[in-house]
Amino acid sequence: MKELINITEEQKINAEKQILEKIKNYDYDTVEYPIEVIIQQYEDGLENDEGEIYIPDYQREFVWSEKRKCKFIESIILGIPIPYIFFADVDGRYEIVDGSQRIRTLHAFISDKIEKEKKLKLENLEKLTELNGFYFEDLSVIRQRRIRKKSLKMIALGEKTDAKARIDLFERINTGSDELKQIEVLKGTHGGKFYDFISECAENELFRRLCPISEKRTLREEPQQMVLRFFAYSENRMKYKGNVAPFIEKYLKSKQDNFTDEMKEKMLNAFLLMLNFVDRNFKNGFAKTKGANSTPRVRFEAISVGVHLALLEKPTLDKVKTDWLESDEFKTHTRSDAANNKLKLIGRTDYVKNKILEN
């Protein structure tokens, strides 16, 4: 049996004080606005980011598939209840805390300021099959009016809700969602100077050439995930305990709180040295084959971190043999099974480092 812990009256009083204090961080009202009003306020000032409704930097990229966009519009037409959209009052404007993809989809479907070839066309609908191939303008005038006038329910966070509380809410809403990958939650909760640096590295032309990533995975910020893992494992792999998410988040937070220009220069140099070494010695870069359109994470981690560790020990390394890439031993080290196991991580990165140092 678990040991019973007696809570004192003082602890109860302190707990209640904390609850009341934290509750104040979430000042909100429940409101409803017609879709046409929401879209208008989002669209006005969109080009210069001065709209009454806007998407903040920490929000994730717009990555819904065309099929999901169309399914959402189908739900609107059918009158299926839509989850609350979360806004926050920031300097008198509404910052979208959660719901940017829904608003963008409605804008792409309804707006008359978008060129027709760029507008959303309904396709692959499963219930309203007669609407497949329709643009908004193809609907009857009555149906168009009804869509425009349909109200969406929103939680409007008040001006007392600070940025930390808004980001916390974003994390609570999205963590665990199948549609939201870890890197997107991290971006939302720890975005800032260090994450901007990670994104700069992910945009590096040499990195993109050596580490091919599909368009779909790029939209989900897979390049940033790769770069972040390179730095985290390069610095702290011996502290890794086998669970990627908390390890990466702890690393990102530690850098975000104390990221200097000196750190940026040092890390960028290490990243570029590693890339240039791979470019000189690995004919397919990080990919398995020439012309591949994707790179397995485990393979990228093994090569990038292994090269970095080897260069730390022997900075003068230039040209080396890499025939071991085709060996059964390397293939075993870079199998996806148990890839997140600590011994596997150390084993594959040490294997690459040692092979390079053998030259």
KEBAFI-756328 format. One record per residue (C-alpha): residue in three letters; x, y, z. Coordinates in pm, 1 decimal. Layout:
<fises>
FISE residuo       px       py       pz
FISE     Ala        X        Y        Z
...
</fises>
This chain:
<fises>
FISE residuo       px       py       pz
FISE     Met      0.0      0.0      0.0
FISE     Lys    108.5    354.2    -68.5
FISE     Glu    208.1    551.5    237.2
FISE     Leu    -61.0    800.9    334.5
FISE     Ile     59.9   1158.8    350.6
FISE     Asn   -114.0   1391.4    591.5
FISE     Ile   -165.7   1734.2    436.8
FISE     Thr   -144.1   2014.3    689.8
FISE     Glu   -382.7   2307.9    709.2
FISE     Glu    -98.4   2537.9    609.5
FISE     Gln    -36.4   2332.6    293.6
FISE     Lys   -407.1   2351.9    207.1
FISE     Ile   -407.6   2730.5    251.0
FISE     Asn    -93.5   2768.2     36.3
FISE     Ala   -240.8   2541.7   -231.2
FISE     Glu   -559.2   2749.0   -245.0
FISE     Lys   -357.6   3071.1   -270.7
FISE     Gln   -163.3   2926.7   -562.9
FISE     Ile   -482.1   2819.8   -739.8
FISE     Leu   -632.9   3167.6   -704.6
FISE     Glu   -310.2   3328.2   -823.8
FISE     Lys   -281.1   3110.8  -1134.3
FISE     Ile   -649.3   3143.3  -1221.3
FISE     Lys   -592.0   3516.5  -1268.5
FISE     Asn   -362.2   3436.1  -1560.9
FISE     Tyr   -658.7   3314.5  -1766.2
FISE     Asp   -900.1   3602.3  -1802.2
FISE     Tyr  -1148.3   3512.1  -2077.7
FISE     Asp  -1493.6   3547.4  -2231.4
FISE     Thr  -1692.1   3315.4  -2456.3
FISE     Val  -1805.0   3491.2  -2773.4
FISE     Glu  -1949.9   3412.4  -3117.2
FISE     Tyr  -1881.0   3584.0  -3448.1
FISE     Pro  -2011.3   3513.4  -3799.1
FISE     Ile  -1755.9   3353.0  -4030.0
FISE     Glu  -1768.5   3651.5  -4265.4
FISE     Val  -1665.8   3887.0  -3982.9
FISE     Ile  -1379.2   3660.1  -3871.3
FISE     Ile  -1247.9   3625.1  -4228.1
FISE     Gln  -1277.6   3997.4  -4295.2
FISE     Gln  -1083.6   4089.4  -3983.2
FISE     Tyr   -820.8   3827.1  -4062.8
FISE     Glu   -787.1   3937.4  -4425.7
FISE     Asp   -772.7   4314.1  -4369.0
FISE     Gly   -409.9   4400.3  -4306.5
FISE     Leu   -290.8   4046.7  -4386.1
FISE     Glu    -18.2   4163.1  -4623.9
FISE     Asn    145.1   4395.3  -4371.3
FISE     Asp     54.4   4189.9  -4062.8
FISE     Glu   -176.8   4454.0  -3924.0
FISE     Gly   -502.6   4260.0  -3927.4
FISE     Glu   -740.9   4268.0  -3634.0
FISE     Ile   -697.8   3889.9  -3621.7
FISE     Tyr   -346.2   3758.4  -3676.8
FISE     Ile   -124.6   3451.3  -3641.4
FISE     Pro    169.8   3491.3  -3399.2
FISE     Asp    526.6   3374.6  -3461.9
FISE     Tyr    502.9   3085.8  -3218.0
FISE     Gln    213.9   2926.8  -3405.5
FISE     Arg    285.9   2619.2  -3615.5
FISE     Glu    298.5   2617.1  -3993.9
FISE     Phe    -16.0   2566.2  -4200.7
FISE     Val     10.0   2199.1  -4291.0
FISE     Trp   -339.6   2059.3  -4335.1
FISE     Ser   -373.3   1841.8  -4642.2
FISE     Glu   -620.5   1942.4  -4913.8
FISE     Lys   -837.0   1649.5  -4808.5
FISE     Arg   -857.9   1769.7  -4449.3
FISE     Lys   -935.2   2126.2  -4555.6
FISE     Cys  -1221.2   2001.8  -4769.1
FISE     Lys  -1350.1   1779.6  -4490.5
FISE     Phe  -1352.8   2080.6  -4256.7
FISE     Ile  -1556.0   2285.9  -4506.0
FISE     Glu  -1792.6   1989.6  -4544.4
FISE     Ser  -1840.2   1989.0  -4166.5
FISE     Ile  -1921.2   2361.1  -4174.3
FISE     Ile  -2183.6   2311.6  -4445.8
FISE     Leu  -2336.0   2013.2  -4264.4
FISE     Gly  -2359.6   2212.4  -3941.5
FISE     Ile  -2135.6   1973.6  -3746.5
FISE     Pro  -2015.6   2137.1  -3420.2
FISE     Ile  -1670.5   2292.7  -3455.8
FISE     Pro  -1424.3   2305.3  -3162.7
FISE     Tyr  -1371.0   2641.7  -2997.7
FISE     Ile  -1121.3   2878.6  -3154.2
FISE     Phe   -892.9   3046.0  -2899.3
FISE     Phe   -801.5   3413.6  -2935.4
FISE     Ala   -609.1   3644.5  -2706.9
FISE     Asp   -640.3   4022.4  -2674.5
FISE     Val   -291.7   4158.7  -2748.9
FISE     Asp   -275.9   4537.9  -2776.3
FISE     Gly   -637.2   4546.9  -2885.0
FISE     Arg   -588.2   4289.3  -3163.9
FISE     Tyr   -683.1   3921.3  -3157.1
FISE     Glu   -388.0   3682.1  -3161.9
FISE     Ile   -489.1   3330.1  -3269.7
FISE     Val   -380.4   3093.0  -2993.3
FISE     Asp   -544.1   2786.3  -3146.5
FISE     Gly   -744.5   2764.1  -3468.1
FISE     Ser   -516.8   2915.6  -3732.2
FISE     Gln   -562.1   2622.5  -3969.0
FISE     Arg   -940.7   2646.6  -3951.4
FISE     Ile   -936.6   3020.4  -4017.6
FISE     Arg   -688.9   2987.8  -4303.6
FISE     Thr   -897.9   2713.0  -4460.2
FISE     Leu  -1212.6   2927.6  -4442.6
FISE     His  -1020.2   3219.9  -4588.8
FISE     Ala   -887.8   3006.4  -4875.9
FISE     Phe  -1241.7   2888.0  -4950.9
FISE     Ile  -1448.7   3204.2  -4905.1
FISE     Ser  -1229.9   3506.2  -4982.6
FISE     Asp  -1298.2   3684.5  -5309.5
FISE     Lys   -953.1   3846.0  -5296.4
FISE     Ile   -772.2   3521.1  -5377.2
FISE     Glu   -712.6   3423.4  -5740.5
FISE     Lys   -935.4   3131.7  -5837.5
FISE     Glu   -648.3   2895.0  -5916.2
FISE     Lys   -521.2   2947.6  -5561.0
FISE     Lys   -857.6   2906.5  -5391.2
FISE     Leu   -973.8   2592.4  -5218.1
FISE     Lys  -1173.8   2359.6  -5441.0
FISE     Leu  -1386.9   2093.2  -5274.4
FISE     Glu  -1263.2   1743.3  -5351.4
FISE     Asn  -1290.2   1391.5  -5206.7
FISE     Leu  -1599.6   1476.3  -5001.8
FISE     Glu  -1756.4   1159.3  -4864.5
FISE     Lys  -2100.1   1286.2  -4762.5
FISE     Leu  -2170.8   1583.9  -4989.3
FISE     Thr  -2037.4   1409.2  -5297.7
FISE     Glu  -2236.6   1634.3  -5532.5
FISE     Leu  -2016.7   1925.2  -5421.3
FISE     Asn  -1692.7   1768.7  -5540.1
FISE     Gly  -1533.5   2007.9  -5788.1
FISE     Phe  -1713.0   2313.1  -5644.3
FISE     Tyr  -1552.8   2642.1  -5549.7
FISE     Phe  -1733.3   2870.1  -5305.4
FISE     Glu  -1870.8   3076.1  -5596.8
FISE     Asp  -2029.8   2763.0  -5745.6
FISE     Leu  -2258.3   2721.4  -5446.3
FISE     Ser  -2603.4   2874.9  -5460.1
FISE     Val  -2621.4   3236.0  -5339.8
FISE     Ile  -2840.7   3123.1  -5050.4
FISE     Arg  -2585.8   2861.5  -4941.6
FISE     Gln  -2304.1   3114.3  -4966.8
FISE     Arg  -2495.5   3352.0  -4739.6
FISE     Arg  -2563.2   3078.9  -4486.1
FISE     Ile  -2195.6   2982.3  -4470.0
FISE     Arg  -2085.9   3344.3  -4431.0
FISE     Lys  -2338.3   3407.2  -4155.0
FISE     Lys  -2270.4   3087.9  -3960.3
FISE     Ser  -2124.8   3175.0  -3620.7
FISE     Leu  -1815.3   3016.2  -3471.2
FISE     Lys  -1771.5   2992.6  -3096.5
FISE     Met  -1454.6   3135.3  -2952.7
FISE     Ile  -1272.9   3166.8  -2625.0
FISE     Ala  -1139.5   3522.4  -2610.9
FISE     Leu   -858.3   3556.9  -2360.3
FISE     Gly   -850.7   3901.6  -2202.6
FISE     Glu   -569.1   4156.0  -2195.4
FISE     Lys   -459.2   4031.0  -1853.1
FISE     Thr   -353.7   3698.8  -2007.6
FISE     Asp     19.9   3736.7  -2060.4
FISE     Ala    235.7   3576.2  -2332.0
FISE     Lys    354.3   3296.2  -2102.5
FISE     Ala     -4.5   3197.4  -2026.6
FISE     Arg    -98.6   3206.0  -2396.3
FISE     Ile    190.9   2979.3  -2490.0
FISE     Asp    108.4   2749.2  -2198.8
FISE     Leu   -247.1   2723.6  -2328.6
FISE     Phe   -119.3   2646.8  -2679.3
FISE     Glu     89.6   2361.2  -2536.9
FISE     Arg   -196.3   2219.4  -2327.7
FISE     Ile   -433.2   2222.3  -2624.5
FISE     Asn   -189.6   2067.6  -2870.0
FISE     Thr     38.9   1831.9  -2676.3
FISE     Gly    -56.8   1475.0  -2759.4
FISE     Ser   -238.7   1562.9  -3078.7
FISE     Asp   -169.1   1318.9  -3361.5
FISE     Glu   -164.9   1613.9  -3598.6
FISE     Leu     96.5   1806.5  -3404.5
FISE     Lys    449.2   1674.2  -3403.6
FISE     Gln    690.1   1725.8  -3114.3
FISE     Ile    896.5   1989.4  -3291.2
FISE     Glu    586.0   2202.6  -3350.6
FISE     Val    491.1   2196.6  -2985.2
FISE     Leu    849.5   2283.1  -2892.9
FISE     Lys    840.8   2571.8  -3137.2
FISE     Gly    518.3   2691.4  -2983.0
FISE     Thr    638.1   2666.6  -2625.2
FISE     His   1006.9   2756.6  -2656.3
FISE     Gly   1024.9   2964.0  -2973.5
FISE     Gly   1276.0   3246.9  -2967.1
FISE     Lys   1638.3   3333.6  -3040.6
FISE     Phe   1776.2   2979.2  -3013.9
FISE     Tyr   1494.5   2824.0  -3215.5
FISE     Asp   1550.5   3092.9  -3479.3
FISE     Phe   1913.0   2975.8  -3495.5
FISE     Ile   1798.1   2614.6  -3539.5
FISE     Ser   1573.5   2726.2  -3825.6
FISE     Glu   1860.9   2916.0  -3988.9
FISE     Cys   2073.9   2600.9  -3981.0
FISE     Ala   1783.3   2398.2  -4121.2
FISE     Glu   1763.9   2639.1  -4417.9
FISE     Asn   2134.8   2601.0  -4498.1
FISE     Glu   2169.6   2505.0  -4866.2
FISE     Leu   2444.2   2248.1  -4805.2
FISE     Phe   2242.1   2082.4  -4529.0
FISE     Arg   1936.1   2063.3  -4754.3
FISE     Arg   2142.7   1906.9  -5032.7
FISE     Leu   2316.9   1651.9  -4810.9
FISE     Cys   2005.1   1566.8  -4611.1
FISE     Pro   1709.6   1532.8  -4851.5
FISE     Ile   1371.5   1557.6  -4681.0
FISE     Ser   1033.1   1522.1  -4850.4
FISE     Glu    812.4   1827.5  -4892.5
FISE     Lys    551.7   1683.1  -4657.3
FISE     Arg    807.0   1624.8  -4378.8
FISE     Thr    961.9   1964.4  -4443.4
FISE     Leu    623.9   2126.8  -4380.7
FISE     Arg    619.1   1945.2  -4046.1
FISE     Glu    959.9   2105.2  -3970.8
FISE     Glu   1156.0   1782.1  -3997.4
FISE     Pro   1474.1   1975.0  -4095.4
FISE     Gln   1455.8   2166.2  -3766.5
FISE     Gln   1405.5   1838.7  -3581.1
FISE     Met   1716.4   1692.8  -3744.1
FISE     Val   1932.3   1995.9  -3661.6
FISE     Leu   1804.9   2015.1  -3305.3
FISE     Arg   1884.8   1649.3  -3247.1
FISE     Phe   2234.3   1696.0  -3389.8
FISE     Phe   2316.6   1968.0  -3138.1
FISE     Ala   2143.0   1798.2  -2844.6
FISE     Tyr   2312.2   1460.3  -2897.9
FISE     Ser   2648.8   1618.5  -2982.5
FISE     Glu   2654.7   1800.2  -2649.7
FISE     Asn   2458.6   1578.9  -2413.2
FISE     Arg   2433.0   1225.6  -2550.6
FISE     Met   2578.6   1074.0  -2232.0
FISE     Lys   2294.2   1237.5  -2035.2
FISE     Tyr   2030.6   1087.8  -2262.5
FISE     Lys   1802.4    840.4  -2081.0
FISE     Gly   1614.7    681.8  -2368.3
FISE     Asn   1314.6    915.4  -2397.3
FISE     Val   1358.8   1165.4  -2679.5
FISE     Ala   1080.7   1418.3  -2611.4
FISE     Pro   1177.4   1532.3  -2259.2
FISE     Phe   1547.8   1516.7  -2348.5
FISE     Ile   1505.7   1746.3  -2649.5
FISE     Glu   1272.2   1981.9  -2464.3
FISE     Lys   1511.4   2014.0  -2169.2
FISE     Tyr   1799.7   2086.1  -2406.0
FISE     Leu   1602.1   2344.3  -2602.2
FISE     Lys   1486.2   2520.0  -2287.5
FISE     Ser   1839.8   2531.9  -2146.3
FISE     Lys   1965.8   2703.0  -2462.5
FISE     Gln   1668.4   2930.6  -2500.2
FISE     Asp   1717.9   3076.0  -2153.6
FISE     Asn   2086.2   3154.3  -2209.9
FISE     Phe   2181.8   3176.7  -2578.4
FISE     Thr   2458.9   3425.2  -2651.6
FISE     Asp   2619.2   3543.9  -2975.5
FISE     Glu   2936.8   3359.4  -2874.8
FISE     Met   2743.4   3033.7  -2837.5
FISE     Lys   2577.8   3089.4  -3173.9
FISE     Glu   2911.9   3140.7  -3350.2
FISE     Lys   3067.4   2833.6  -3188.2
FISE     Met   2770.4   2608.9  -3267.7
FISE     Leu   2738.3   2735.1  -3624.3
FISE     Asn   3108.7   2666.9  -3688.6
FISE     Ala   3073.8   2310.9  -3555.9
FISE     Phe   2766.1   2254.2  -3772.6
FISE     Leu   2935.9   2384.6  -4087.2
FISE     Leu   3256.7   2188.0  -4021.9
FISE     Met   3050.3   1871.3  -3990.3
FISE     Leu   2856.0   1943.8  -4311.6
FISE     Asn   3167.8   2020.2  -4513.7
FISE     Phe   3337.2   1701.9  -4392.7
FISE     Val   3032.2   1496.4  -4492.3
FISE     Asp   3024.5   1671.6  -4829.1
FISE     Arg   3389.0   1576.9  -4894.1
FISE     Asn   3366.9   1215.2  -4783.6
FISE     Phe   3012.8   1076.6  -4808.5
FISE     Lys   2907.1   1048.8  -5171.6
FISE     Asn   2535.1   1034.7  -5086.4
FISE     Gly   2552.9   1276.1  -4797.1
FISE     Phe   2335.8   1151.6  -4513.6
FISE     Ala   2100.9    965.9  -4749.2
FISE     Lys   2121.7    595.5  -4823.5
FISE     Thr   2131.8    629.2  -5201.4
FISE     Lys   2196.0    891.3  -5465.3
FISE     Gly   1877.8   1075.3  -5558.1
FISE     Ala   1691.5    971.7  -5240.9
FISE     Asn   1414.6   1210.2  -5137.3
FISE     Ser   1428.2   1129.9  -4767.2
FISE     Thr   1683.1   1068.3  -4492.1
FISE     Pro   1620.9    835.4  -4195.4
FISE     Arg   1667.1   1016.9  -3865.5
FISE     Val   1873.1    738.2  -3715.4
FISE     Arg   2115.4    747.0  -4008.8
FISE     Phe   2148.6   1125.7  -3992.0
FISE     Glu   2213.7   1111.8  -3617.1
FISE     Ala   2478.9    842.1  -3652.8
FISE     Ile   2673.4   1020.7  -3926.2
FISE     Ser   2637.9   1381.6  -3812.7
FISE     Val   2714.2   1324.2  -3445.2
FISE     Gly   2983.6   1065.7  -3521.6
FISE     Val   3159.5   1305.2  -3760.2
FISE     His   3136.4   1587.9  -3506.2
FISE     Leu   3288.3   1373.8  -3230.5
FISE     Ala   3570.2   1261.2  -3460.4
FISE     Leu   3650.5   1619.8  -3558.1
FISE     Leu   3664.2   1718.7  -3192.4
FISE     Glu   3935.5   1458.2  -3137.2
FISE     Lys   4119.1   1521.4  -3464.4
FISE     Pro   4036.3   1860.3  -3621.5
FISE     Thr   4287.7   1806.2  -3906.8
FISE     Leu   4087.4   1520.8  -4060.1
FISE     Asp   4019.9   1578.4  -4427.5
FISE     Lys   3967.9   1282.2  -4661.5
FISE     Val   3873.2    943.5  -4514.5
FISE     Lys   3743.5    606.6  -4633.1
FISE     Thr   3371.2    545.2  -4593.8
FISE     Asp   3332.3    196.7  -4744.4
FISE     Trp   3206.5     82.3  -4402.6
FISE     Leu   2874.5    253.9  -4484.7
FISE     Glu   2781.8    -60.4  -4678.7
FISE     Ser   2879.4   -297.7  -4399.1
FISE     Asp   2627.7   -512.9  -4215.2
FISE     Glu   2757.0   -367.7  -3889.2
FISE     Phe   2667.6    -10.2  -3984.9
FISE     Lys   2330.1   -121.7  -4116.7
FISE     Thr   2265.6   -296.4  -3784.4
FISE     His   2360.1     19.5  -3594.5
FISE     Thr   2118.1    227.9  -3800.0
FISE     Arg   1814.3      3.3  -3796.1
FISE     Ser   1504.9    186.4  -3673.7
FISE     Asp   1417.7    -70.6  -3406.9
FISE     Ala   1520.1     44.4  -3056.9
FISE     Ala   1667.6    354.3  -3220.8
FISE     Asn   1587.5    564.9  -2915.1
FISE     Asn   1759.0    331.1  -2672.4
FISE     Lys   2056.5    501.9  -2503.2
FISE     Leu   2300.4    219.7  -2577.2
FISE     Lys   2189.4    222.0  -2941.6
FISE     Leu   2245.2    596.6  -2967.8
FISE     Ile   2593.0    580.3  -2815.5
FISE     Gly   2674.8    267.7  -3014.8
FISE     Arg   2591.9    412.0  -3356.3
FISE     Thr   2756.0    751.0  -3297.2
FISE     Asp   3071.4    590.8  -3151.5
FISE     Tyr   3083.3    344.9  -3441.5
FISE     Val   3093.6    628.6  -3696.7
FISE     Lys   3342.9    828.5  -3489.1
FISE     Asn   3578.2    530.8  -3452.1
FISE     Lys   3559.3    435.0  -3818.1
FISE     Ile   3652.2    787.2  -3919.6
FISE     Leu   3939.8    802.1  -3670.5
FISE     Glu   4078.2    470.8  -3799.5
FISE     Asn   4193.3    649.4  -4117.1
</fises>
